[in-house]
Amino acid sequence: AFTSDVSHELRTPLTVIRGATEVLLADTGLEPALRRRLERIARSAQEISELIEALLLLAREEQGQGVEASCKVEAVLRQVLDSHAHLLAHKPVDVRFEVDAPLRIAAQCTLLRVVLANLVRNAFSFTREGEVRVRLCRDGVTVEDTGSGIAEEDLQRVFDHFYRGEEGGAGIGLSLVRRICDRHGWTLELDSEEGRGTRVRLLFDHPERADDTA
């Protein structure tokens, strides 16, 4: 109940922020630097909006009020990669997106988007050069990068509530990822070596092959 109440209270000020930002961005005479800052605000507001929606959906599911849903994984992955492309601006990083098998899973797309966005955001943010490889296969998604990696002593703590590594961060994203995965029976496998990169595998519970028409 607390999560639901807080999420509802956050919606009103967030709506004001998003509305004001949209009005400002509509000005065709904005200086490029100011436009970039406003676009960053707009992206952050969208991320918060999706986070609030995810918390509400989780709260409903945990109270037995969830509804059946179906989601195409490839479509969500493409949205996530596109919306986070700005993190690689001016960095010599190649992104490889491979689809071995299009999948459909029984889950709300918003919840899947929060999970994938966290994995992709971390890979993009902490890779200064090299490659980020995102692969959709028959049992899940793999995100692999040549970034800074995670120290061995931190590997078991990255999914803890409010944990922050040396790189900083909000300390809530990956704990929410773990909560969503536990709720849906998904498995997260994390392999990392400091200075060499990280690989995260998200394995779904009973995924189905998605056809191209539905």
C-alpha positions in Angstrom: 0.0 0.0 0.0 2.8 2.4 0.8 4.5 1.8 -2.6 1.2 2.4 -4.3 0.4 5.6 -2.4 3.9 7.1 -2.9 3.8 6.3 -6.6 0.5 8.0 -7.1 1.7 11.1 -5.2 4.7 11.3 -7.5 2.7 11.3 -10.7 1.3 14.9 -10.3 4.7 16.8 -10.0 6.2 14.5 -12.6 3.4 15.4 -15.0 4.1 19.1 -14.4 7.8 18.6 -15.2 7.1 16.7 -18.4 4.5 19.2 -19.6 6.8 22.2 -18.9 9.7 20.5 -20.7 7.6 19.7 -23.7 6.5 23.4 -24.0 10.1 24.6 -23.7 11.3 22.1 -26.3 8.7 23.3 -28.8 10.6 26.6 -29.1 12.4 26.4 -32.4 14.8 29.2 -31.4 16.5 27.3 -28.5 20.2 27.3 -28.3 21.6 23.8 -29.0 23.2 23.5 -25.6 20.0 24.4 -23.8 18.0 22.0 -26.0 20.3 19.2 -25.1 19.8 19.9 -21.4 16.0 20.0 -21.8 16.1 16.7 -23.8 18.1 15.2 -20.9 15.4 16.4 -18.5 12.7 14.9 -20.7 14.5 11.6 -20.9 15.0 11.5 -17.1 11.3 12.3 -16.6 10.3 9.5 -18.9 12.5 7.1 -17.0 11.0 8.1 -13.7 7.5 7.7 -15.2 8.3 4.2 -16.3 9.8 3.4 -12.8 6.6 4.6 -11.1 4.4 2.6 -13.5 6.6 -0.5 -12.8 6.3 0.0 -9.0 2.5 0.3 -9.3 2.3 -2.9 -11.5 4.4 -4.8 -9.0 2.3 -3.6 -6.1 -0.8 -4.8 -7.8 0.7 -8.2 -8.7 1.9 -8.7 -5.2 -1.6 -7.9 -3.9 -3.1 -10.5 -6.3 -4.6 -7.8 -8.6 -2.3 -8.3 -11.6 -3.7 -8.9 -15.1 -2.5 -11.4 -17.7 -0.2 -9.8 -20.3 2.0 -10.7 -23.2 5.1 -9.0 -24.5 7.4 -9.3 -27.5 10.9 -9.1 -26.2 12.5 -7.9 -29.5 10.3 -4.8 -29.7 11.1 -3.8 -26.1 14.8 -4.4 -26.7 14.8 -2.1 -29.8 13.0 0.6 -27.9 15.5 0.4 -25.0 18.5 0.5 -27.3 17.2 3.5 -29.2 16.3 5.5 -26.1 19.7 5.0 -24.6 21.8 5.6 -27.7 22.7 9.1 -26.4 24.9 7.5 -23.7 27.3 6.4 -26.4 27.5 9.8 -28.1 31.2 10.7 -28.9 32.4 7.4 -27.6 34.2 4.8 -29.8 31.8 2.0 -28.9 30.1 -0.3 -31.4 26.7 -1.8 -30.6 25.8 -5.3 -31.9 22.2 -6.4 -31.7 21.6 -10.0 -32.6 18.3 -11.8 -32.7 18.6 -15.6 -32.8 14.9 -16.3 -31.9 12.1 -13.7 -31.5 10.4 -14.4 -28.1 7.1 -13.6 -26.4 6.8 -13.8 -22.6 4.0 -13.6 -20.2 4.7 -10.2 -18.5 3.9 -6.5 -18.6 6.1 -4.8 -21.2 6.7 -2.0 -18.7 8.3 -4.4 -16.2 10.5 -6.0 -18.9 11.5 -2.5 -20.1 12.7 -1.5 -16.6 14.8 -4.6 -16.4 16.4 -4.3 -19.9 16.9 -0.6 -19.5 18.9 -1.1 -16.4 21.1 -3.7 -18.0 21.6 -1.7 -21.2 22.1 1.6 -19.3 24.9 0.1 -17.2 26.6 -1.4 -20.2 26.5 1.9 -22.2 27.5 4.0 -19.3 30.5 2.0 -18.2 31.9 1.2 -21.6 34.3 3.9 -22.8 35.5 2.1 -25.8 35.1 -1.2 -27.5 31.8 -3.0 -27.9 28.4 -3.7 -26.4 26.7 -6.9 -27.6 23.0 -7.5 -27.0 21.7 -10.9 -28.0 18.2 -12.2 -28.0 18.2 -16.0 -28.0 15.7 -18.8 -27.4 15.8 -18.7 -23.6 16.5 -15.0 -22.8 18.7 -11.9 -23.4 22.5 -11.5 -23.0 24.1 -8.0 -22.5 27.9 -8.1 -22.8 30.3 -5.2 -22.8 34.0 -4.4 -22.8 33.6 -1.8 -20.1 35.2 -1.2 -16.7 33.8 -4.4 -15.1 32.9 -5.0 -11.5 35.3 -5.7 -8.6 35.0 -9.3 -7.3 34.1 -8.1 -3.8 31.1 -6.1 -5.3 29.6 -8.8 -7.4 27.5 -10.3 -4.7 26.2 -6.9 -3.6 25.2 -5.1 -6.8 21.5 -6.2 -6.5 21.2 -5.1 -2.9 18.9 -2.2 -2.0 20.6 1.2 -2.2 24.0 -0.4 -2.8 26.3 2.0 -4.7 29.6 0.9 -6.2 32.6 3.2 -6.8 31.1 4.4 -10.0 28.1 5.9 -8.1 24.5 5.7 -9.3 21.1 5.7 -7.6 21.5 2.4 -5.9 18.0 1.3 -6.5 17.8 0.2 -10.2 19.3 -3.2 -9.9 17.6 -4.1 -6.7 14.3 -3.4 -8.5 15.5 -5.5 -11.4 16.0 -8.4 -8.9 12.6 -7.9 -7.5 10.9 -8.0 -10.9 12.9 -11.1 -11.9 12.1 -12.9 -8.7 8.4 -12.1 -9.1 8.3 -13.6 -12.7 10.6 -16.5 -12.1 13.4 -15.0 -14.3 17.0 -15.8 -13.6 19.9 -13.3 -13.7 23.4 -14.5 -14.2 26.3 -12.0 -13.8 29.9 -12.5 -14.8 32.4 -9.6 -14.6 36.1 -9.0 -14.4 37.3 -5.6 -13.3 39.0 -3.8 -16.2 37.7 -6.3 -18.8 34.0 -6.0 -18.9 30.7 -7.5 -17.8 28.2 -10.1 -19.1 24.7 -10.3 -17.8 22.2 -13.1 -18.9 18.5 -12.7 -18.3 16.8 -16.1 -18.6 13.0 -16.2 -18.9 10.6 -18.6 -17.4 8.8 -20.6 -20.2 9.4 -18.1 -23.1 7.5 -18.7 -26.3 8.6 -18.1 -29.9 6.9 -14.9 -31.2 5.4 -14.9 -34.6 5.6 -11.9 -36.8 1.8 -11.2 -37.1 0.4 -11.2 -33.6 
